[in-house]
Amino acid sequence: MKAVLFGSIGVLAETSELQRRAYNAALDALGIELQWNIATYCAHINTVGGKNRLASVLPKNISASLLTDIHELKQKLFLNLLADADITPRPGILEALRHCKEIGLKTGLITTTTQMQLEGIFTALSQHLDPSDFDIITNKSDVIAEKPSSDIYTHALSMLNLSASDAVAIEDTEMNQVAASKAGITCYLLAGNYATIRDGAHQIFSAEQIFENTASSQKAWAKGAA
């Protein structure tokens, strides 16, 4: 094992409630009579991609331009909420990154979110994380098909010059986990607070488990290479 791929901004920090509030504020501002409570938002979080999530619940006759307007306003409102929030990395993320660097593993942030949201999350986490902590960071513009397509992981492996068996991934929802699994990558599920768990394959529950899994995998690889 030569790389650990952190799969989403939701793996780095818990932002689901801020995202939900931003969706509701954008819908209200543009006169759409729809508000998501926590339970409803949890039910839709496995629809990957903000515009896809909106399209799945809004009337079918809504115009593409209005859908785009809602999504763009939601992103701006989310960034405003993010700037005012005191978010920190999820437990164990910093330790896992540090351990990967210590034993020479490559690291990646493999997301299909927008560059705008990436910049926002790194600004919010600037006291803890920096883009330079990762060997590769992807975004929505790198592929045509968003997760759960495996394209973004295939792209990342190509950029890192690695095969699927060289890497493990960590994702925050089962649908994001599908993207890594389709690419042939073993993917652990560090479920976010609002994630719906149906299968629970490779589920981990704590920072210590992230650290232990990356460490034990590296030892196994080193032993096999000896």
C-alpha positions as CSV (number, residue, x, y, z in Angstrom):
1,M,0.0,0.0,0.0
2,K,1.5,3.3,-1.2
3,A,-1.3,5.9,-0.8
4,V,-4.2,6.9,1.3
5,L,-6.9,8.8,-0.6
6,F,-9.2,11.0,1.5
7,G,-12.4,11.0,-0.5
8,S,-14.4,14.1,0.3
9,I,-14.4,17.4,2.2
10,G,-16.8,15.6,4.5
11,V,-14.0,13.2,5.4
12,L,-11.9,16.2,6.5
13,A,-14.5,18.1,8.4
14,E,-18.2,17.7,9.4
15,T,-20.1,20.3,7.3
16,S,-23.5,18.6,6.7
17,E,-25.5,20.9,8.9
18,L,-24.0,24.0,7.3
19,Q,-24.7,22.5,3.8
20,R,-28.4,21.9,4.8
21,R,-28.8,25.4,6.1
22,A,-27.3,26.8,2.9
23,Y,-29.6,24.8,0.7
24,N,-32.7,26.0,2.7
25,A,-31.5,29.7,2.6
26,A,-30.9,29.5,-1.1
27,L,-34.3,27.9,-1.8
28,D,-36.1,30.5,0.4
29,A,-34.2,33.4,-1.2
30,L,-35.3,32.3,-4.7
31,G,-38.9,31.7,-3.7
32,I,-38.9,27.9,-3.8
33,E,-41.3,26.4,-1.3
34,L,-39.1,23.6,-0.1
35,Q,-37.2,23.3,3.1
36,W,-35.2,20.3,4.3
37,N,-35.3,19.2,7.9
38,I,-32.5,17.0,9.2
39,A,-34.3,13.8,8.5
40,T,-35.2,14.7,5.0
41,Y,-31.7,16.0,4.2
42,C,-30.2,12.7,5.6
43,A,-32.5,10.8,3.2
44,H,-31.1,12.7,0.2
45,I,-27.4,12.9,1.1
46,N,-26.6,9.8,-0.9
47,T,-27.5,11.7,-4.0
48,V,-24.0,12.9,-4.9
49,G,-23.5,16.4,-6.2
50,G,-25.5,19.5,-5.2
51,K,-27.3,20.1,-8.5
52,N,-28.2,16.4,-8.7
53,R,-29.6,16.5,-5.2
54,L,-31.7,19.5,-6.0
55,A,-32.9,18.0,-9.3
56,S,-34.0,14.9,-7.5
57,V,-36.5,16.7,-5.3
58,L,-37.6,19.8,-7.3
59,P,-40.4,19.8,-9.8
60,K,-39.4,18.2,-13.1
61,N,-40.4,21.3,-15.0
62,I,-37.9,23.6,-13.2
63,S,-35.6,25.4,-15.6
64,A,-32.0,24.5,-15.9
65,S,-31.1,28.1,-15.3
66,L,-33.1,28.3,-12.1
67,L,-31.5,25.1,-10.9
68,T,-28.1,26.6,-11.6
69,D,-29.0,29.8,-9.8
70,I,-30.1,27.9,-6.7
71,H,-26.9,25.8,-6.6
72,E,-24.6,28.8,-7.1
73,L,-26.4,30.8,-4.4
74,K,-26.2,27.7,-2.1
75,Q,-22.5,27.5,-2.6
76,K,-22.0,31.2,-1.7
77,L,-24.2,30.9,1.4
78,F,-22.4,27.8,2.4
79,L,-19.1,29.6,2.2
80,N,-20.4,32.4,4.3
81,L,-21.6,30.0,7.0
82,L,-18.3,28.2,6.8
83,A,-16.4,31.4,7.3
84,D,-18.3,32.1,10.5
85,A,-18.2,28.6,11.8
86,D,-15.5,27.2,14.1
87,I,-14.9,23.9,12.3
88,T,-12.0,21.6,13.0
89,P,-10.8,18.4,11.3
90,R,-12.7,15.3,12.2
91,P,-11.0,13.3,14.9
92,G,-7.9,11.4,13.7
93,I,-7.6,13.1,10.3
94,L,-4.5,15.1,11.3
95,E,-2.9,12.0,12.9
96,A,-3.6,9.9,9.9
97,L,-2.1,12.4,7.5
98,R,0.9,12.8,9.8
99,H,1.4,9.0,10.0
100,C,1.2,8.7,6.2
101,K,3.9,11.3,5.8
102,E,6.1,9.6,8.4
103,I,6.1,6.2,6.6
104,G,6.2,7.6,3.1
105,L,2.7,7.1,1.9
106,K,1.3,9.5,-0.7
107,T,-2.0,11.2,0.2
108,G,-4.8,12.6,-1.9
109,L,-8.0,14.5,-1.5
110,I,-10.2,12.9,-4.1
111,T,-13.4,14.9,-4.5
112,T,-15.7,16.1,-7.2
113,T,-16.8,19.2,-5.4
114,T,-16.2,22.6,-6.9
115,Q,-12.9,24.5,-6.6
116,M,-14.8,27.3,-4.8
117,Q,-15.9,24.9,-2.0
118,L,-12.4,23.4,-1.8
119,E,-10.9,26.9,-1.2
120,G,-13.6,27.5,1.4
121,I,-12.9,24.4,3.4
122,F,-9.1,25.0,3.3
123,T,-9.6,28.6,4.4
124,A,-11.9,27.4,7.3
125,L,-9.3,24.7,8.3
126,S,-6.3,26.9,7.7
127,Q,-5.1,26.6,11.3
128,H,-5.0,22.8,10.9
129,L,-4.6,21.8,7.2
130,D,-3.0,23.1,4.1
131,P,-3.4,22.0,0.5
132,S,0.3,21.2,0.5
133,D,-0.5,18.3,3.0
134,F,-1.8,16.4,0.0
135,D,0.1,15.1,-3.0
136,I,-3.0,15.5,-5.2
137,I,-6.3,17.3,-4.8
138,T,-9.0,16.9,-7.4
139,N,-12.2,18.8,-8.1
140,K,-15.3,18.8,-10.2
141,S,-13.5,20.1,-13.3
142,D,-11.2,17.0,-13.5
143,V,-13.9,14.6,-14.7
144,I,-17.3,14.7,-16.5
145,A,-19.1,12.2,-14.4
146,E,-19.2,12.9,-10.6
147,K,-19.2,10.3,-7.9
148,P,-20.5,7.6,-7.6
149,S,-18.8,7.2,-11.0
150,S,-15.3,5.8,-10.4
151,D,-13.8,8.3,-12.9
152,I,-12.3,10.6,-10.3
153,Y,-10.5,7.8,-8.6
154,T,-9.2,6.4,-11.9
155,H,-8.0,9.9,-12.7
156,A,-6.2,10.2,-9.3
157,L,-4.5,6.8,-9.7
158,S,-3.3,7.8,-13.1
159,M,-1.9,11.1,-11.8
160,L,-0.2,9.3,-9.0
161,N,1.1,6.6,-11.3
162,L,-0.4,3.9,-9.0
163,S,-2.6,0.9,-9.4
164,A,-5.8,0.4,-7.4
165,S,-4.1,-2.2,-5.2
166,D,-1.5,0.4,-4.2
167,A,-4.1,2.6,-2.4
168,V,-6.8,2.6,0.2
169,A,-9.5,5.3,0.4
170,I,-11.7,6.8,3.2
171,E,-15.1,8.1,2.3
172,D,-18.0,9.7,4.3
173,T,-21.0,8.2,2.6
174,E,-21.8,4.9,1.0
175,M,-22.4,6.4,-2.4
176,N,-19.0,8.0,-2.3
177,Q,-17.6,4.7,-1.1
178,V,-19.1,3.1,-4.3
179,A,-16.9,5.4,-6.4
180,A,-13.7,4.1,-4.9
181,S,-14.8,0.5,-4.9
182,K,-15.7,0.6,-8.6
183,A,-12.2,1.7,-9.2
184,G,-10.9,-1.4,-7.4
185,I,-9.8,0.5,-4.3
186,T,-10.5,-0.8,-0.8
187,C,-12.5,2.0,0.8
188,Y,-13.2,2.5,4.5
189,L,-16.4,4.3,5.5
190,L,-16.0,7.0,8.1
191,A,-19.6,8.0,8.0
192,G,-20.5,11.7,8.4
193,N,-23.1,12.7,11.0
194,Y,-25.9,12.8,8.5
195,A,-24.9,9.8,6.4
196,T,-27.4,6.9,6.0
197,I,-25.8,3.5,6.5
198,R,-27.3,0.6,4.7
199,D,-24.4,-1.8,4.1
200,G,-21.7,-0.7,6.4
201,A,-18.9,-2.5,4.5
202,H,-15.4,-1.6,5.8
203,Q,-17.0,0.9,8.3
204,I,-14.8,2.5,10.8
205,F,-15.9,4.5,13.7
206,S,-13.0,6.4,15.2
207,A,-9.8,8.2,14.5
208,E,-7.8,5.4,16.0
209,Q,-9.2,3.0,13.4
210,I,-8.2,5.2,10.5
211,F,-4.7,5.3,11.9
212,E,-4.6,1.6,12.7
213,N,-5.8,0.6,9.3
214,T,-3.3,2.7,7.4
215,A,-0.5,1.6,9.6
216,S,-1.3,-2.1,9.5
217,S,-1.8,-2.0,5.7
218,Q,1.6,-0.4,5.3
219,K,3.3,-3.0,7.5
220,A,1.6,-5.8,5.5
221,W,2.8,-4.3,2.2
222,A,6.4,-3.8,3.6
223,K,6.5,-7.4,4.8
224,G,5.3,-8.7,1.4
225,A,7.9,-6.6,-0.5
226,A,10.7,-7.8,1.7
